[in-house]
Amino acid sequence: MSAFRLHAWAFVLVNAVLTGINVYGGPPWWAFWPLVVWGLVFMVHFFFHRAAAADDAWVEERTLDLHSKSYDAAHIDDIRAHPAPSVADKRDGGPVSGGR
C-alpha cells in the first residue's frame, strides 16, 4: 500500500472517529480544527504524490489525449516540436529562455 493511500485511510478514519466523539459529546465543535489542519497537510501530500507520478509516459498519454480533443492541434504540435527547456538544461548552463 502506498504512503499516500495509507495517509488517505488514516485521514478518513481518524477524522470520522473524532467527529463522532465530538457529535456524541456535543458543543463546542472542536473536531473541525483537526479536520482543517490535517486536510491542509493531506492536500500538500496529494500534490506531491501527483507530481511524483507525472513521468514521461503520463506526459505522452496526456499530450495525445489533449491532441485528440483539441480544435487547435497545431498549437500542441508546436509545443511538441519546441519543448520548454528541462530543469537539467538550466542547471548545466543550457538555454533557459527556450528561444526558438
PyMOL commands that set and color helices and strands:
alter all, ss='L'
color gray80, all
select helices_A, chain A and resi 3-25+32-52+56-69+73-81+87-91
alter helices_A, ss='H'
color red, helices_A
deselect
rebuild
show_as cartoon
